[in-house]
Amino acid sequence: MAAKLGQLLLNNNIITEDQLNKVLELQKKEGGRIGSNLVSLGYLTEYALVDFLSRQYGVPSIALSHEDIDPSIIKFVPYEVANKYLIFPISKNGASLKLAMTDPSNMFAIDDVKFMTGYDVEPVVAAESAIREVISKHYEQSDLKDAINGIDLEDDSLDLIQEADDDMDMNELKNAVEEAPVVKLVNLILSEAITRGASDIHLEPYEKTFRIRYRVDGVLYDVMQPPIRLKAALSSRLKIMAELDIAERRLPQDGRIKLKVRDKGIDLRVSTLPTLFGEKIVMRILDKSNLNLDLTKLGFEKKALKDFEEAIRSPFGMVLVTGPTGSGKTTTLYSAMSTINKIDVNIMTAEDPVEYNLLGVNQVHVREDIGLTFAAALRSFLRQDPDIVMVGEIRDYETAEIAVKAALTGHLVLSTLHTNDAPSTISRLLNMGIEPFLVSASVILILAQRLCRKICEQCKEEVETHENSLASIGFSQDEIGTFKTMKGKGCTTCGGTGYKGRIALYEVMPVKEEIKEMVIKGATGAELKKAAINLGMSSLRKSGLTKIKEGVTTMEEILRVTFAD
């Protein structure tokens, strides 16, 4: 179909010959369908492609997000066939089966479905992303239900887990959670989370319920509530995978699981916590294929990016990245190190834990239980001839003192702190006991960041917003009326949320001479912030307002993640 569709689009002046050649070249290198490659290269939108195919082949187009899918229809087309041809059964009317297709001219797919079902096929055309989404959602959910139903809740082996104590034979306990249905359910929970792009999986036991939630784009969603009796079986299975002590349920434990899902290497950071009604397990998903180490694509505005790049290319000094847990600080630091990682520099990092492996960077996993603290690692680094040192987090005076001394003796030091904005980071260092003159001499730039959700590109639409609302969030009267506000109405691509993916908001504060003098004189955080803004710093809220004007995010998101200036 590739050449055929490409030629049709070319003949109808929808794409140029140069664009077609580039798409065919990409297809030779990386594979994929010509339609999705055209969309990914930005030569046309999915909606334009669907509209063209609908007119070209005389079949209706369909928005799958607006369709009520009858679960009983799904069984007519096996997952393997649906995934192979990118088709999805929608409804049955008499002897006809309505079938959503990315390519309504694919007679092989139509004939296969006819042969399997005995029904006539009524094709309709739908967007590839929408079909992939419903395949993932409906077939996976069906598998999850089957996996739960396949576990015998009367099985005595589940009681072994519930009543296990330190004297119990561990082999017997392990056998109880390595039965196929429990294993299958755990595998499906993990693969479904990865398919949905979740960053964390929460397994939470309560008195009468047991729920599983995924964090997607920074927000938690309830995905399933398995029977309460499965809580111990699932937690024990995950602890075995993470090589934890399954007999110990009174103390927190931390472990790691390495998986290969759909040819992707995935690391899971596993944390168990004893709660009132059993162990809560949280797994952080570290997907290397999703790691974006390009500073230009993280969300920086031009001036902020220029200031940050100048700072990380400095021969010495300290660059601090600040923000709450889960705000993307590690990604920013990894991107910075990736940018300056050259053959002639020695980069050393102390991390807790090491989230991603970076080629050419010497990474140390901090282990406080054996005395390998951030301070101890940093002390050792200074005897290893480093050029650039990254300390995962400055938590105490000792680490801060060594980091400041390293920055003053010819090293570039990168690190993180937990503060609300860039100026208050100065106050935090002073409160730790670092002298003002050392702070002003060592710190060259502070960056504060937050992550906000992006509006889904597939269902983005313009919305009317009252002038008072725009003014209340921080827009000036001169700005109001010069841009359109957007939102996502919800579709299969974004799971009905209207958001897909996240982007960072940055507040970048270079510590210029004026700021240094104020630090030495004991200025407050508020005074430092006012001075930094006067010197050209864009605050987190201001960065958010820029993203609203660009149509990247919504007012609700900016209000959720930033404070008013």
Secondary structure, 3 states (H helix, E strand, C coil): CHHHHHHHHHHCCCCCHHHHHHHHHHHHHHCCCHHHHHHHCCCCCHHHHHHHHHHHHCCCECCHHHCCCCHHHHCCCCHHHHHHHCEEEEEEECCEEEEEECCCCCHHHHHHHHHHHCCEEEEEECCHHHHHHHHHHHHHHHHHHHHHHCCCCCCHHHHHHHCCCCCCCHHHHHHHCCCHHHHHHHHHHHHHHHHCCEEEEEEEECCCCEEEEEEECCEEEEEECCCHHHHHHHHHHHHHHCCCCCCCCCCCEEEEEEEEECCEEEEEEEEEEEECCEEEEEEEEEEHHHCCCCHHHCCCCHHHHHHHHHHHCCCCEEEEEECCCCCCHHHHHHHHHHHHCCCCCCEEEEECCCCCCCCCEEEEECEHHHCECHHHHHHHHCCCCCCEEEECCCCCHHHHHHHHHHHHCCCEEEEEECCCCCHHHHHHHHHHCCCHHHHHHHEEEEEEEEEEEEECCCCEEEECCCHHHHHHHCCCCCCCCCCCEEEECCCCCCCCCCEEEEEEEEEEEECCHHHHHHHHCCCCHHHHHHHHHHCCCCCHHHHHHHHHHCCCCCHHHHHHHCCCC
